Amino acid sequence: MEEDAQWSRLTDGDRDGDQLDRSDRASLRRVAGLSTELEDVTEVEYRQLRLERVVLVGVWTDGTAQEAEGSLAELAALAETAGAMVLDGVIQRRDKPDAATYIGSGKAQELRDIVLETGADTVVCDGELSPGQLIHLEDVVKVKVVDRTALILDIFAQHAKSREGKAQVSLAQMQYMLPRLRGWGASLSRQMGGGGSGSSGGGMATRGPGETKIETDRRRIREKMAKMRREIAEMKTSRDLKRQERKRHQVPSVAIAGYTNAGKSSLLNRLTGAGVLVENALFATLDPTVRRAETPSGRLYTLADTVGFVRHLPHHLVEAFRSTMEEVGDADLVLHVVDGSHAVPEEQLAAVREVLREVGAIDVPEIVIVNKADAADPLVLQRLLREERNAIAVSARSGLGIEELLAIIDERLPRPAARVEALVPYTHGGLVSRVHAAGEVLSEEHTAEGTLLTALVHDDLAAELSPYALTAAQG
């Protein structure tokens, strides 16, 4: 019997789901390689002051064991970004998460043993837990329990720098906290009052005050949320005005989107020399950065760096950051950056496209940029370039493929429709500058009467040039 059980565990990959369930439920699977114990002891004293010690737990409901472990590895990276030290990680195979404790009461006791064994002070779950699941799991493991959503919200709160970014994160945190008020400390518990009846078992004397406090807190949070939404709407108006100004001058816009830590900021710096923060951490960029750039042919365009995406991005965050993500929806071209060195980059592409669909940006023309090509597996690189229609391999670090990418951007940006030939007097030099900035100059000659231009321009600029036009035709 023991040999059979051992054999079934060793040959998991060759067997179907029904046979796998029974053997895998016998224990929590430890995931190797997640621990971030310190090697340099000189850091210990400093880091112990600021780091939480966490154990990760995930429920594997579908897909392969490799995918389940990959998801937990990503959770480990999120926990480290939030400032935690990962001590251990476990996965349980189930048809669906347990409604009461996420992993089931027996497994929760096993998790309690692991927490005691490792000395952890926090358990991080790879999923969004209901208020009831959080409370019940905390009751069993006796330490703080945090879910994936709360972890990502915490990272966003740490990284938000602008007033708008902070407001959006605060709104998302309040949306998340509102249904969970009852589980946030004894001061918010339902039964707070003392009473005249003397009964310790509840009753009218013990109910009112606690319920009143929860309802008061909920009302305050709703009022704060309404105020925050108004503030974000005002900030959005300011950004809309800037965007309309760019459109009025007919400056094409390009947005960089992609999975977190795929190298978007590095690419922005490589294309524009912008000097944006580049850090090997998840969600290092939170506030959108818009920079001016120029194509090899001299055409100006704007390049916007956006917040990174991640699998199972909390719905609250998508809603709160919808206005920021409009930079992608209003762009003429999206540079979709994917980490070529990732084990399964197709999953990253799918996760980003899911969020783009939610914010209504799925129809914008897209170039898939496989970044970190110098560190990628050649077979994975070939597969991606074969599967994606408009894809190019680059390395923002070394500059590989950047020249080719700039040429593709130049080719894919929308071109002005009107072809104009005009002799512009030297007294109207500003008009010539605008043609250079917003149009595409085909030829330019300085004559005794003025500047002789042949250019492709937008209709409004063509109208301003019409008094000096020699010929005009639609290109």
VEXDREN-2710 file (C-alpha; in Angstrom, 1 decimal):
% VEXDREN-2710
k/r/px/py/pz
1/MET/0.0/0.0/0.0
2/GLU/2.8/2.4/0.9
3/GLU/4.6/1.6/-2.3
4/ASP/1.4/2.2/-4.3
5/ALA/0.9/5.6/-2.6
6/GLN/4.6/6.5/-3.2
7/TRP/4.3/5.5/-6.9
8/SER/1.1/7.5/-7.3
9/ARG/2.9/10.6/-6.0
10/LEU/5.9/10.1/-8.2
11/THR/3.8/9.7/-11.4
12/ASP/1.4/12.6/-10.8
13/GLY/2.1/14.1/-14.2
14/ASP/1.1/10.9/-16.1
15/ARG/-2.3/10.5/-14.5
16/ASP/-5.7/12.2/-14.9
17/GLY/-7.4/14.5/-12.5
18/ASP/-9.7/12.0/-10.8
19/GLN/-6.8/9.8/-9.8
20/LEU/-4.6/12.8/-8.8
21/ASP/-7.1/14.3/-6.4
22/ARG/-7.0/11.6/-3.8
23/SER/-3.3/11.3/-3.4
24/ASP/-2.7/15.1/-3.5
25/ARG/-5.2/15.8/-0.8
26/ALA/-3.3/13.7/1.6
27/SER/-1.0/16.5/2.4
28/LEU/0.0/20.1/1.7
29/ARG/2.6/20.2/-1.1
30/ARG/5.7/22.3/-0.1
31/VAL/6.9/24.4/-2.9
32/ALA/10.7/24.5/-3.0
33/GLY/12.8/27.6/-3.7
34/LEU/10.4/30.2/-2.3
35/SER/12.3/31.0/0.9
36/THR/14.1/34.4/1.0
37/GLU/16.1/33.7/4.2
38/LEU/19.0/36.2/4.4
39/GLU/22.5/35.3/3.4
40/ASP/24.2/38.5/4.6
41/VAL/24.0/38.5/8.4
42/THR/24.9/42.2/8.5
43/GLU/21.4/42.9/7.1
44/VAL/19.6/40.9/9.7
45/GLU/19.1/43.4/12.5
46/TYR/17.9/46.1/10.0
47/ARG/15.5/43.9/8.1
48/GLN/14.0/42.2/11.1
49/LEU/12.7/45.6/12.2
50/ARG/10.8/46.2/9.0
51/LEU/10.0/42.8/7.5
52/GLU/7.1/40.5/8.2
53/ARG/7.8/36.8/8.2
54/VAL/5.3/35.1/5.9
55/VAL/4.1/31.6/4.8
56/LEU/2.4/31.4/1.5
57/VAL/-0.6/29.1/0.8
58/GLY/-2.3/28.4/-2.5
59/VAL/-5.2/26.3/-3.7
60/TRP/-4.6/24.4/-7.0
61/THR/-8.0/24.0/-8.6
62/ASP/-7.1/23.5/-12.3
63/GLY/-4.1/23.6/-14.7
64/THR/-0.8/21.9/-14.2
65/ALA/1.4/21.6/-11.1
66/GLN/3.9/23.9/-12.8
67/GLU/1.3/26.6/-13.3
68/ALA/0.2/26.4/-9.7
69/GLU/3.7/26.7/-8.4
70/GLY/4.4/29.5/-10.9
71/SER/1.4/31.4/-9.4
72/LEU/2.8/30.9/-5.9
73/ALA/6.3/32.0/-7.0
74/GLU/4.7/35.2/-8.3
75/LEU/2.9/35.6/-4.9
76/ALA/6.4/35.3/-3.3
77/ALA/7.7/38.1/-5.5
78/LEU/4.7/40.3/-4.5
79/ALA/5.3/39.6/-0.8
80/GLU/9.0/40.5/-1.2
81/THR/8.0/43.7/-3.0
82/ALA/5.7/44.5/-0.1
83/GLY/8.7/44.1/2.3
84/ALA/8.1/40.6/3.6
85/MET/10.4/37.7/4.1
86/VAL/9.1/34.4/2.6
87/LEU/9.7/31.5/4.9
88/ASP/7.7/28.7/3.2
89/GLY/5.1/28.1/0.6
90/VAL/2.5/25.3/0.4
91/ILE/-0.2/24.3/-2.2
92/GLN/-3.3/22.2/-1.7
93/ARG/-5.1/20.4/-4.5
94/ARG/-8.8/20.9/-4.3
95/ASP/-11.8/21.1/-6.7
96/LYS/-12.5/24.5/-5.3
97/PRO/-11.4/26.6/-2.3
98/ASP/-13.2/25.7/1.0
99/ALA/-16.0/28.0/1.7
100/ALA/-15.1/28.3/5.4
101/THR/-11.3/28.4/5.7
102/TYR/-10.1/28.5/2.0
103/ILE/-8.1/25.2/2.5
104/GLY/-10.3/23.2/4.8
105/SER/-10.3/22.8/8.5
106/GLY/-7.8/19.8/8.6
107/LYS/-5.3/21.5/6.3
108/ALA/-5.7/24.8/8.3
109/GLN/-4.4/22.9/11.3
110/GLU/-1.5/21.6/9.3
111/LEU/-0.8/25.2/8.2
112/ARG/-0.9/26.2/11.9
113/ASP/1.9/23.6/12.5
114/ILE/4.0/25.1/9.6
115/VAL/3.5/28.6/11.0
116/LEU/4.7/27.4/14.4
117/GLU/7.6/25.5/12.9
118/THR/8.9/28.5/10.8
119/GLY/8.1/31.3/13.3
120/ALA/5.9/33.1/10.8
121/ASP/3.7/36.0/11.8
122/THR/1.6/36.3/8.7
123/VAL/-0.1/33.9/6.2
124/VAL/-0.6/35.1/2.7
125/CYS/-3.2/33.3/0.5
126/ASP/-3.0/33.2/-3.3
127/GLY/-6.6/34.3/-3.9
128/GLU/-9.2/36.8/-2.8
129/LEU/-10.8/35.6/0.5
130/SER/-14.2/36.4/1.7
131/PRO/-14.6/38.2/5.1
132/GLY/-15.7/34.9/6.6
133/GLN/-12.8/32.9/5.2
134/LEU/-10.3/35.5/6.6
135/ILE/-11.9/35.3/10.1
136/HIS/-12.1/31.5/10.2
137/LEU/-8.6/30.9/8.9
138/GLU/-7.1/33.5/11.4
139/ASP/-9.0/31.7/14.2
140/VAL/-7.2/28.5/13.4
141/VAL/-3.7/29.6/12.5
142/LYS/-3.6/32.3/15.2
143/VAL/-1.6/34.8/13.1
144/LYS/-2.6/37.5/10.7
145/VAL/-4.0/36.3/7.4
146/VAL/-3.7/38.5/4.2
147/ASP/-5.1/37.6/0.8
148/ARG/-3.6/38.4/-2.7
149/THR/-5.8/41.5/-3.2
150/ALA/-4.8/43.1/0.1
151/LEU/-1.1/42.4/-0.7
152/ILE/-1.3/44.1/-4.1
153/LEU/-3.2/47.1/-2.5
154/ASP/-0.5/47.4/0.1
155/ILE/2.2/47.5/-2.7
156/PHE/0.3/50.1/-4.6
157/ALA/-0.1/52.2/-1.4
158/GLN/3.7/52.1/-0.9
159/HIS/4.5/53.1/-4.5
160/ALA/1.9/55.8/-5.2
161/LYS/3.7/59.1/-5.4
162/SER/1.3/61.5/-7.1
163/ARG/-1.8/63.0/-5.5
164/GLU/-4.0/61.1/-8.0
165/GLY/-2.2/57.8/-7.5
166/LYS/-2.6/58.1/-3.8
167/ALA/-6.3/58.9/-4.1
168/GLN/-6.9/56.0/-6.5
169/VAL/-5.2/53.5/-4.1
170/SER/-7.1/54.9/-1.1
171/LEU/-10.4/54.4/-3.0
172/ALA/-9.5/50.9/-3.9
173/GLN/-8.5/50.1/-0.3
174/MET/-11.8/51.5/1.1
175/GLN/-13.8/49.5/-1.5
176/TYR/-11.9/46.3/-0.3
177/MET/-12.3/47.1/3.4
178/LEU/-16.0/48.0/3.5
179/PRO/-17.4/44.5/3.5
180/ARG/-14.6/43.3/5.8
181/LEU/-15.1/45.8/8.7
182/ARG/-16.4/43.2/11.0
183/GLY/-13.2/41.3/10.9
184/TRP/-10.8/44.2/11.5
185/GLY/-10.2/44.2/15.3
186/ALA/-12.2/43.8/18.4
187/SER/-13.2/47.5/18.4
188/LEU/-15.4/46.9/15.4
189/SER/-17.0/43.7/16.6
190/ARG/-20.8/43.4/16.5
191/GLN/-21.3/43.0/20.3
192/MET/-19.7/45.8/22.1
193/GLY/-22.2/47.0/24.7
194/GLY/-22.5/46.0/28.4
195/GLY/-26.0/45.6/29.7
196/GLY/-28.5/45.8/32.4
197/SER/-29.6/42.2/32.1
198/GLY/-26.4/40.7/33.5
199/SER/-26.6/38.0/30.9
200/SER/-23.3/36.9/29.4
201/GLY/-24.9/35.1/26.6
202/GLY/-26.0/38.1/24.5
203/GLY/-29.5/39.6/24.2
204/MET/-30.7/43.1/23.7
205/ALA/-28.4/44.8/26.1
206/THR/-25.3/43.5/24.3
207/ARG/-26.3/44.3/20.7
208/GLY/-27.0/47.9/20.0
209/PRO/-23.7/49.8/20.4
210/GLY/-21.5/47.4/18.4
211/GLU/-23.9/47.4/15.5
212/THR/-24.1/51.2/15.7
213/LYS/-20.3/51.5/15.5
214/ILE/-20.0/49.3/12.4
215/GLU/-22.8/51.2/10.6
216/THR/-21.2/54.5/11.6
217/ASP/-17.8/53.4/10.3
218/ARG/-19.4/52.1/7.1
219/ARG/-21.2/55.4/6.5
220/ARG/-17.9/57.3/7.1
221/ILE/-16.1/55.1/4.6
222/ARG/-18.9/55.6/2.0
223/GLU/-18.7/59.4/2.5
224/LYS/-14.9/59.3/2.1
225/MET/-15.2/57.2/-1.1
226/ALA/-17.7/59.6/-2.6
227/LYS/-15.3/62.5/-1.8
228/MET/-12.4/60.6/-3.3
229/ARG/-14.3/59.8/-6.5
230/ARG/-15.1/63.5/-6.9
231/GLU/-11.4/64.4/-6.4
232/ILE/-10.3/61.8/-9.0
233/ALA/-12.9/63.0/-11.4
234/GLU/-11.4/66.6/-11.1
235/MET/-7.9/65.3/-11.6
236/LYS/-9.1/63.3/-14.6
237/THR/-10.4/66.6/-16.1
238/SER/-7.0/68.2/-15.9
239/ARG/-5.4/65.2/-17.6
240/ASP/-8.1/65.2/-20.3
241/LEU/-7.3/68.9/-21.1
242/LYS/-3.6/68.0/-21.6
243/ARG/-4.6/65.1/-23.8
244/GLN/-7.0/67.3/-25.9
245/GLU/-4.2/69.9/-26.3
246/ARG/-1.9/67.1/-27.6
247/LYS/-4.6/66.0/-30.0
248/ARG/-5.3/69.6/-31.1
249/HIS/-1.7/69.8/-32.2
250/GLN/-2.1/66.4/-33.9
251/VAL/0.8/64.8/-32.0
252/PRO/0.4/61.0/-32.3
253/SER/0.5/59.1/-29.0
254/VAL/2.1/55.7/-28.1
255/ALA/1.4/53.9/-24.8
256/ILE/3.6/51.3/-23.2
257/ALA/1.6/48.6/-21.5
258/GLY/2.6/45.2/-20.1
259/TYR/3.0/42.9/-17.2
260/THR/4.7/44.2/-14.1
261/ASN/8.5/44.0/-14.1
262/ALA/8.5/43.3/-17.9
263/GLY/10.8/46.2/-18.5
264/LYS/8.4/49.0/-19.6
265/SER/10.3/51.8/-17.8
266/SER/13.6/50.6/-19.2
267/LEU/12.2/50.7/-22.7
268/LEU/10.8/54.2/-22.1
269/ASN/14.3/55.3/-21.0
270/ARG/15.9/53.6/-24.0
271/LEU/13.5/55.2/-26.5
272/THR/13.4/58.8/-25.0
273/GLY/16.3/59.1/-22.5
274/ALA/13.6/60.0/-19.9
275/GLY/15.5/58.9/-16.8
276/VAL/12.4/57.2/-15.3
277/LEU/12.9/55.0/-12.2
278/VAL/14.0/51.5/-13.2
279/GLU/13.9/48.9/-10.5
280/ASN/13.8/45.1/-10.4
281/ALA/10.6/45.1/-8.4
282/LEU/6.9/44.6/-9.1
283/PHE/4.9/47.8/-9.5
284/ALA/8.0/50.1/-9.4
285/THR/6.0/52.4/-11.8
286/LEU/2.5/53.5/-10.6
287/ASP/2.0/57.0/-11.8
288/PRO/1.7/57.4/-15.6
289/THR/4.7/59.1/-17.2
290/VAL/4.3/60.9/-20.6
291/ARG/7.4/61.9/-22.6
292/ARG/8.1/63.4/-26.0
293/ALA/9.9/61.3/-28.5
294/GLU/11.0/61.5/-32.1
295/THR/10.9/58.9/-34.9
296/PRO/14.0/58.3/-37.1
297/SER/12.3/60.5/-39.8
298/GLY/11.9/63.4/-37.4
299/ARG/8.2/63.0/-36.5
300/LEU/7.2/63.9/-32.9
301/TYR/5.0/61.7/-30.8
302/THR/4.3/61.2/-27.1
303/LEU/5.2/58.0/-25.2
304/ALA/3.3/57.1/-22.0
305/ASP/4.5/54.6/-19.5
306/THR/1.6/53.0/-17.5
307/VAL/1.1/50.9/-14.4
308/GLY/2.1/47.2/-14.7
309/PHE/-0.5/44.5/-14.8
310/VAL/-0.6/41.2/-12.9
311/ARG/-2.7/38.1/-13.0
312/HIS/-5.9/38.4/-11.0
313/LEU/-5.5/42.2/-10.7
314/PRO/-8.1/43.2/-8.0
315/HIS/-11.3/44.5/-9.6
316/HIS/-11.2/47.4/-7.2
317/LEU/-7.9/48.5/-8.6
318/VAL/-9.0/48.2/-12.2
319/GLU/-11.9/50.5/-11.4
320/ALA/-9.8/53.0/-9.4
321/PHE/-7.1/53.2/-12.0
322/ARG/-9.5/53.3/-15.0
323/SER/-8.8/57.0/-15.6
324/THR/-5.0/56.4/-15.6
325/MET/-5.4/53.5/-18.0
326/GLU/-7.3/55.7/-20.4
327/GLU/-3.8/56.7/-21.7
328/VAL/-3.8/53.3/-23.3
329/GLY/-7.3/53.5/-24.6
330/ASP/-6.7/56.9/-26.3
331/ALA/-3.4/56.0/-27.8
332/ASP/-2.7/55.6/-31.5
333/LEU/-0.5/52.6/-30.9
334/VAL/0.2/50.3/-27.9
335/LEU/3.7/48.8/-27.2
336/HIS/2.7/45.6/-25.3
337/VAL/5.9/44.6/-23.5
338/VAL/6.3/41.0/-22.3
339/ASP/9.2/39.5/-20.4
340/GLY/10.9/37.1/-22.8
341/SER/12.9/35.5/-19.9
342/HIS/9.6/34.5/-18.1
343/ALA/8.8/30.7/-18.0
344/VAL/5.4/31.2/-19.6
345/PRO/5.2/34.6/-21.3
346/GLU/1.9/33.7/-23.0
347/GLU/0.2/33.9/-19.6
348/GLN/1.5/37.5/-19.1
349/LEU/0.1/38.5/-22.5
350/ALA/-3.3/37.0/-21.7
351/ALA/-3.5/38.7/-18.3
352/VAL/-2.6/42.2/-19.8
353/ARG/-5.1/41.8/-22.6
354/GLU/-7.9/40.9/-20.1
355/VAL/-7.3/44.2/-18.3
356/LEU/-7.1/46.1/-21.6
357/ARG/-10.5/44.6/-22.5
358/GLU/-11.9/45.8/-19.2
359/VAL/-10.9/49.4/-19.8
360/GLY/-12.0/49.4/-23.5
361/ALA/-8.5/49.5/-25.1
362/ILE/-8.5/46.2/-26.9
363/ASP/-9.0/47.7/-30.4
364/VAL/-5.9/49.9/-30.3
365/PRO/-3.2/48.8/-32.8
366/GLU/-0.6/46.7/-30.9
367/ILE/3.1/45.8/-31.3
368/VAL/4.2/42.9/-29.0
369/ILE/7.7/43.7/-27.7
370/VAL/9.5/40.6/-26.3
371/ASN/11.9/42.3/-23.9
372/LYS/14.9/40.8/-22.2
373/ALA/15.7/38.9/-25.4
374/ASP/19.3/38.5/-24.4
375/ALA/18.2/36.5/-21.3
376/ALA/15.4/34.6/-23.0
377/ASP/15.3/30.9/-23.9
378/PRO/15.8/30.9/-27.8
379/LEU/13.0/28.3/-28.2
380/VAL/10.5/30.5/-26.2
381/LEU/11.6/33.5/-28.2
382/GLN/11.0/31.7/-31.5
383/ARG/7.6/30.4/-30.3
384/LEU/6.4/33.9/-29.3
385/LEU/7.6/35.6/-32.5
386/ARG/5.8/32.8/-34.5
387/GLU/2.5/33.0/-32.5
388/GLU/2.2/36.8/-32.3
389/ARG/1.5/38.6/-35.6
390/ASN/3.2/41.9/-34.9
391/ALA/6.1/41.0/-32.6
392/ILE/9.7/42.0/-32.2
393/ALA/12.4/40.8/-29.9
394/VAL/14.4/43.6/-28.1
395/SER/16.6/44.1/-25.1
396/ALA/16.1/47.5/-23.4
397/ARG/19.2/46.9/-21.3
398/SER/21.6/46.2/-24.2
399/GLY/19.8/48.1/-27.0
400/LEU/19.3/45.0/-29.1
401/GLY/16.5/45.5/-31.7
402/ILE/15.8/49.1/-30.6
403/GLU/16.6/50.6/-34.0
404/GLU/14.3/48.2/-35.7
405/LEU/11.5/49.0/-33.2
406/LEU/11.8/52.7/-33.8
407/ALA/11.4/52.1/-37.6
408/ILE/8.3/50.0/-36.9
409/ILE/6.8/52.8/-34.7
410/ASP/7.5/55.3/-37.4
411/GLU/5.8/53.1/-40.0
412/ARG/2.7/52.2/-37.8
413/LEU/1.9/55.8/-36.4
414/PRO/-1.0/57.4/-38.2
415/ARG/0.2/59.7/-41.0
416/PRO/-1.3/63.1/-41.9
417/ALA/-3.8/62.9/-44.8
418/ALA/-3.4/66.2/-46.7
419/ARG/-0.4/66.7/-49.1
420/VAL/0.4/70.4/-49.4
421/GLU/3.0/72.4/-51.4
422/ALA/3.3/75.9/-50.1
423/LEU/5.6/78.9/-50.2
424/VAL/5.6/80.3/-46.7
425/PRO/7.0/83.8/-46.2
426/TYR/9.9/84.1/-43.7
427/THR/7.7/86.3/-41.6
428/HIS/5.6/83.2/-40.8
429/GLY/8.5/81.0/-39.6
430/GLY/6.3/79.7/-36.7
431/LEU/4.0/78.0/-39.3
432/VAL/7.0/76.1/-40.8
433/SER/8.0/75.0/-37.3
434/ARG/4.5/73.6/-36.8
435/VAL/4.7/71.7/-40.0
436/HIS/7.9/70.1/-38.8
437/ALA/6.4/69.3/-35.4
438/ALA/3.0/68.0/-36.4
439/GLY/3.4/67.0/-40.1
440/GLU/5.8/65.1/-42.2
441/VAL/8.1/67.2/-44.4
442/LEU/8.8/65.6/-47.7
443/SER/11.0/68.5/-49.1
444/GLU/12.1/71.9/-48.0
445/GLU/13.9/74.7/-49.9
446/HIS/14.8/78.2/-48.9
447/THR/14.1/80.7/-51.7
448/ALA/14.2/84.5/-52.0
449/GLU/10.5/84.7/-51.3
450/GLY/10.3/82.3/-48.4
451/THR/10.4/78.6/-47.5
452/LEU/9.1/76.2/-50.2
453/LEU/7.6/73.2/-48.4
454/THR/6.1/69.9/-49.6
455/ALA/4.6/68.1/-46.6
456/LEU/1.9/65.8/-45.4
457/VAL/-0.2/67.7/-42.8
458/HIS/-3.5/67.3/-40.9
459/ASP/-6.6/69.1/-42.3
460/ASP/-6.5/72.1/-39.8
461/LEU/-2.9/72.8/-40.6
462/ALA/-3.6/72.5/-44.3
463/ALA/-6.3/75.1/-43.9
464/GLU/-3.8/77.5/-42.3
465/LEU/-1.3/76.9/-45.1
466/SER/-3.9/77.4/-47.9
467/PRO/-3.1/81.1/-48.4
468/TYR/0.4/80.2/-49.3
469/ALA/-0.3/76.9/-51.2
470/LEU/0.9/76.3/-54.7
471/THR/-0.9/73.0/-55.1
472/ALA/-2.9/70.8/-52.7
473/ALA/-4.0/67.3/-53.1
474/GLN/-5.2/64.5/-50.9
475/GLY/-2.3/62.1/-50.2
END
